[in-house]
Amino acid sequence: MVAELRSVAPPEGTQVSSIDSGPLWDCRLPSRDNWGPYATVREFHKALANDIPWDANCTKFPDLAELLAFYRQADDRLVLTHGDLSSLNIIARGDSVVGIVDWETAGWLPAYWEYTTAKYVNPKNEFWAEWVDHFITPMPEEWKMETIGRKYFGDF
């Protein structure tokens, strides 16, 4: 299912944006309801980092320096992303997925976004975090960066 989403080519000129090229909405993003659109993934990352300069002195915060380095080297490839894959939003019949609901966070986002948003689960749905690695290729480095980002910049 995730592979099918990723196989959809973004339209010419697509930015980091919602599915309809507008601002992104995600309740996990800190400080505001709508984000972007952003011309590049680096611009999106800069916003996630509260516009901290890429060359900021982070000597006292080595994990923050690691996050900024990750954000700086961003790949601009965008993929179609649901943005809220959880057991609450996937309809199954037996072992088959027959539907996916709750598309308001869908958009064109960096390739890691589907994984990190699926992995970051509702506290009432914690078992789900273990299952994510069964249907989305694990991205441990990206998950580590997500955790650092939430530590410094809020709940995203």
Secondary structure, 3 states (H helix, E strand, C coil): CHHHHHHCCCCCCCCEEECCCCCEECCCCCCCCEECCECCHHHHHHHHCCCCCCCCCCCCCHHHHHHHHHHHCCCCCEEEECCCCCCCCEEEECCEEEEECCCCCCEEEECCHHHHHHHCCCHHHCHHHHHHHHHCCCCHHHHHHHHHHHHHHCCC
